[in-house]
């Protein structure tokens, strides 16, 4: 087994960008382009808590990177760099690290960013992986959670609840589901598609934005709280995939679960009515469905309503890790 | 026990600086001052590996922050912000977190930086804490490991080996040692003093720099390797504290151990002969001893020599975690 320096040199140094100084220095350098500001986010995952011990290491790496890219995109930022911390038990050998690094390599090419630095330590416990992503945005153009205004429409990208269904499928639910639907749903859980093309394009259009990790209802709740607003969402307007709609045929209560599930990594944003046409045009240009699902209002909290406008009670306000 | 959001709101949000958006957003904002570039570093520690489970949580927090500040200082950067990842087992309750956050609060005031963001997750294993520190330096003025040149003098700040002795004291060695010496040495292990005033002042003076975490000999080896150089160090010139000198009286072989121990968090740098006067003046101004201990040479590797110029064999090239 390679030591710490050997692993860094063999598996991670090839991923390093110019500011990373070959991963041989105490720290890394980040140039700031004039007129732009940096956006920084960090997410950590623990083996057995956020992923399963036998999950493919390349997928674990990609998901870790992608959830951070989703956070950057939710601020309207483009990705530039990342730092990686690995705390690994001795039982995870060089092969695991090689496959993990290969997954990072694939995705950093796909999304156009590079490794800047990190730390690797030993742990007697489960593996813990933490990734800090840095991006940038034109100064003052970042889209915060806190900017929603009364009368704004609430939009989401893509379809909602697929990852929640994918986790259920992986746990053995829906044994009669068609193979294509199973594959689609489990892929949505295992490998989110961060909306990196969409986020930066919403600068000047969206008043407030976040990504959906805790669930649509919970994350909209966070956005409303940060904005000092409330929101009403029409459950019938929440966009569902064909696979989710097929499962809904035998379970009409399913949409509430999909709206409160998590791990969607879609973008959720509030934009003035006047931006609706531009947003619809953007959806066409990017080939990514964008759906208006509700309205920002004075007040507090998120009301979920059915087609008749009656409030639907929500058992869970989303996931709280811990 | 508070949940994840409750702990963030109660203990960590009060530590957040303006770019941290109250720790309520997906990401944080970092402004870049014109003509300056950012410097980023990250270090992770694991309970039972890098600190003891019953170590005071405020000291654990301070050491974690300070080792990162040492890395920034080693590039000539001043500290600005930090991000924090905590992976905590359920047995560590709110009191532990409160004391940990209090330690961070003390030190962020002391060193003039603020919390920018982070992530907190649960783990069934030992606690894992990771801190990413961001600082800045005038563009192009960073001091890399790789710039040492033949004929440069090798300098170190402070005294060497105290932390290594402090760990031995904590493990029960040197039972006859005077209380004042015990306190001094264990404090040097538990709470390093990152040389934040020195690092930025060495821009324009030092050709290459790093901090000493793996041990003087090992870290000088890294600096030499990055620079494509070798070095000779005179063991008699390595500065020792009064406490270390008292222990040396009954153990003449001790200095080799001190030069290969770790956790000093002193700065180690290479500077041209012409800078020696300015460096000596800086030592006086800062009230921090700076000692010339050797010379950079063509070649590779670090030679440790005694007062007669004979090479001393070094058993260990420093610590390798993993």
Interface residues (C-beta under 8 A of the other chain):
Chain A: X3 X4 X5 X7 X21 X22 X24 X25 X26 X27 X28 X29 X30 X31 X32 X34 X36 X37 X38 X39 X40 X41 X42 X43 X44 X45 X46 X48 X49 X50 X70 X71 X72 X74 X75 X77 X83 X85 X87 X116 X117 X118 X119 X120 X121 X122 X123 X124 X125 X126 X128 X130 X132 X134 X135 X139 X142 X144 X145 X146 X210 X211 X222 X225 X226 X320 X321 X322
Chain B: X3 X4 X5 X7 X21 X22 X24 X25 X26 X27 X28 X29 X30 X31 X32 X34 X36 X37 X38 X39 X40 X41 X42 X43 X44 X45 X46 X48 X49 X50 X70 X71 X72 X74 X75 X77 X83 X85 X87 X116 X117 X118 X119 X120 X121 X122 X123 X124 X125 X126 X128 X130 X132 X134 X135 X139 X142 X144 X145 X146 X210 X211 X222 X225 X226 X320 X321 X322
